[in-house]
Amino acid sequence: MAIETELKLHISPEYLQRLKRNPWLRSLSATRARNLKLYNVYYDTADLDLHRLAMALRLRRVGKQFLQTLKGGGQVSAGLHQRNEWETPVLSEQLDFNALKACGGELPHGVRNRLQPVFVTDFARNVRLLNYDGAEIELCMDSGEIRAGQASCPISELELELKSGSPQQLFKLAQALLDIVPLQVEHTSKAEYGYLLFSAAKPSVSKGRFPPLKKSQSISSALQSLIGACLAHVQSNVPGALLKLDKEYLHQVRVGLRRLRVALSITQRYRTDDELSALREQVAKLCIELGRSREWDVFVTQTLAPICTRLPEHIGLREILSMSERARKKQHAGMESSLASPEFQRMLLRFGAWMHGEQWGGEETTLEKFAVEILKKRWKLVVKYGNALSGEDAAQLHALRIACKKLRYSIEMFGSLFAASRTKGYEAVLAELQDILGTLNDIAVAHRLLNELDNAARHDTLALIRGWMEHDYAERVTEFGKAWKRFVEQKGFWD
């Protein structure tokens, strides 16, 4: 068994041809480039049992030779694909289960007799072995298509596979290539696209989950897996957000970035360095920009739309709604430009290089003690801001909301280290408090956005909207008092 370590990058066909001719890239080549024609048939059951077990069985034809490969397990972190791989030559274009067993590969029980071809990847590959900064990296430039029945989708991508050296060098090489042509970090493999075609499944929003942690795990390993999960959450939803497939994609990009921001803050408590500080600052700027677009989203859909529905003939309200829609579209255009930019892709690649750097290690305490320390500090901050509240001060409520959000994300990150029976009730009470504070903040933001639209001609209409919001605000303040009492009565599950 071998472990395949590679970085996948999407590239437009016209830029793929430009890259092939690049003199700098040619200067890195240890051998002459080879051109191959690869025809791959993927096998699974009709119910995709292998796919559900994160496995893939492939039979590849290269010229007159055949290669059988079983992949399974592994992970994708910061765009880096690492999977276990059992590969062996076979005599013909038929699966050879004896050869698979001989090389250590094993199929799940009951699958063998139900296997069938499910999709094909058919592409030309330009292969170069590069010597880059002390690492040996195989660069594959792939162009072709994936087919499942009558459905198909194009292939145009780069694969950087590590042959020797550090995974960090894959990301550094990708950054250098990004200086030559536009590239996007590819979170989805060819096989995953093939399964989507076969099942005729529509792309779905990724809600993102933190991986379960173990008490025996090192702090470094835990933080890397948490950050990797946040990055995967963001990356998997960006394409859908840019294509405007569903508004939930953009929401999940925001959630992923907010979680990433908290994970980086926690990491900085453990160990800091210049690159971490720079990445944290870049993520913070993105959060602010996407937060601005969310403000207009909430204002239009949750504040103005219900009022306009109840007063459909009100000309002033329709004018305010129209102006707000224009402001909303402007914010979205700026946000989409940021997510589609080379700078965003460079940030992802920098994260990959940083996460595989040498700054990790040097444990001084256990993961559980570290987690308890983080949770206690987050909790104390919530209590501090809550006890300092004077009336309904918007700035103080906002500070309390942010502290609650950080505590909730921290619990989600480290909660697997504690018994579920201890965390579930605590999270529910905290979530209720956070939701109320979120609504109060949305109303405060709506007042600010109304100020941006204010003029004498619209004064009466804006006063109508403000009056409507004040009624909702008063109800939420009452709810907040009860929720805060329930929260402070909760005993910390980490004690």
Buried (B, 14 or more C-beta within 10 A) or exposed (E): EEEBBBBBBBBEEEBBEEBEEEEEBEEBEEEEBEEEEBBBBBBBBEEEBBBEEEBBBBBBBEEEEBBBBBBBEBBBBBBBBBBBBBBBEBEEEEBBEEBBEEBEBEBEEEBEEEBEEBBBBBBEBBBBBBBBBEBBBBBBBBBBEBBBEEEBEEBBBBBBBBEEBBBBBBBBBBBBBBEEBBBBBBBBBBBBBBBBBBBEEEBBBBEBEBBEBEEEBBBBBBBBBBBBBBBBBBBBBBBBBBEEBBEBBBBBBBBBBBBBBBBBBBBEEBBEEEBBEEBBEBBBEBBEBBBBBBBBBBBBEEBBEEBBEEBEEBEBBBBBBEEBEEBBEEBBEEBBEBBBEEEBBBBBBBBBBBBBBEBBEEEEEBBBEBBBBBBEBBBEBBBEBBEEBEEBEBEBBBBBBBBBBBBBBBBBBBBBBBEEEBBEEBBEBBBBBBBBBBBBBBBBBBBEBBEEBEEEEBEEBBEBBBEBBEEBBEEBBEBBEEBBEEBEEBEEBBE
